[in-house]
């Protein structure tokens, strides 16, 4: 599905809308989790990935594998947060 033009445009628009939301609401971010019926739950990766184990907590400074920077370090969620000079995509 990744080479389907409709799929590509749909996900490009999702990325665009999320970036616009981040730009407008800079005080919101993933935080430590969510609350349901008075009980706090951390954000987790329910089914795991090749880089994360089942139900591992998602943290803002954890590596976003396989996405690397030019220095070969992995990007983190904190580094991709909001549009400022040190973020991706680069503001020019």
Beta strands, then each sheet from edge to edge (+ up, - down):
strand 1: 34-36
strand 2: 39-41
strand 3: 44-45
strand 4: 56-57
strand 5: 63-68
strand 6: 74-76
sheet 1: 1+ 2-
sheet 2: 3+ 4-
sheet 3: 5+ 6-
end
